Amino acid sequence: MHERLSWTQSAIARILRPAVRLALAMGLKHVQLEDVLRQLLLEEARHLWNAKGVGHPNLSQLSMTTGLNRKEVTARVRETRDTLPHTEGSAVTKAYTAWLQLVTDDPERRRLPIMDCGDGPSFELLARLAARGDVHHRAVLEELVRLGMVDVQGESVELRGDSFVPVDSLRDMLAFVGDNARDHLLAAVGNTLGREPRMLERAVFATGIPLQECERIHRLAREHWDAVHYKLVKEMTQAYQHAEGSGTARIRVGVYTYYEDESGRGLIADTPSLGSDELATHQEST
């Protein structure tokens, strides 16, 4: 048991290091991070008891599982803290993704008329189909303009970029960081705990190679992802349309690349380095 706790602490430290880096860069201090951790402990404890068949765990059960005292559990049990938008299923991301797919099939569709005139694709039609009529196309357009994803020129609008990366909005970038990293870790944690179904979660890694080679491999990964991205968007779009609003599940498929020059890292390291001539692969699930 002691070894398992120690191993888990080390894993948690590796997981939290990027989060702590982000927190410090954004000005968060220990008190804010501790507040987040305490709230998450309570929420996950509730989920844990739910999974055991206890629909409404009492204060004593939540206190015992989390180590928080009953007074704090009572104060926190009804709190809602998430102030970021959710990236799944928003009308804006759906419209942008549908437009990007349209451009992949026909590059001339990067510029569209805003209003639907009945003689071809338009932004109004695109937004209406993506949002199933729940959100007015002008509201979708205004949000895309705010995020810096499109340029409005008179009665037409032009798509910017090749992926939905709202770099002009820190709030939305943080939402994507949270959602993408969360689902990646949920897949890895589920596999580690032996939950079914096993999720695809793989990585290939190497150390002791030149930084220029890291950059070249990064470009290669981007090129391959572009093809996979287009195919996945098409499959997800068709699945969403066939469900006609009756689907209850969600899916997120991602890929990442990270590299750095380790020559100046000093004594702090998360993992021991491989030899300069070694290459390793890691597979959690097929």
Buried (B, 14 or more C-beta within 10 A) or exposed (E): EEEEEEEEEEEEEEBEEEBEEBBEEEEBEEEEBEEEEBBEBBBEBBEBBEEEEEEEBEBEBBBBBBEBEEEBBEEBEEEEEEEEBEBEEBBBBBBBBBBBBBBBEEEEBBBBBBEBEEEEBBBBBBBBBBBEEEBBBEEBBEBBBBBBBBEBEEEBBEBEEEEBEBEEBEEBBBBBBBBBBEBBEBBBBBBEEEEEEEBEBEBEEBBEBEEEEBEEBEEEBBEEBEEEBBEEBEEBBEEBEEEEEEEEEEEBEEEEEEBEEEEEEEEEEEEEEEEEEEEEEEEBEE
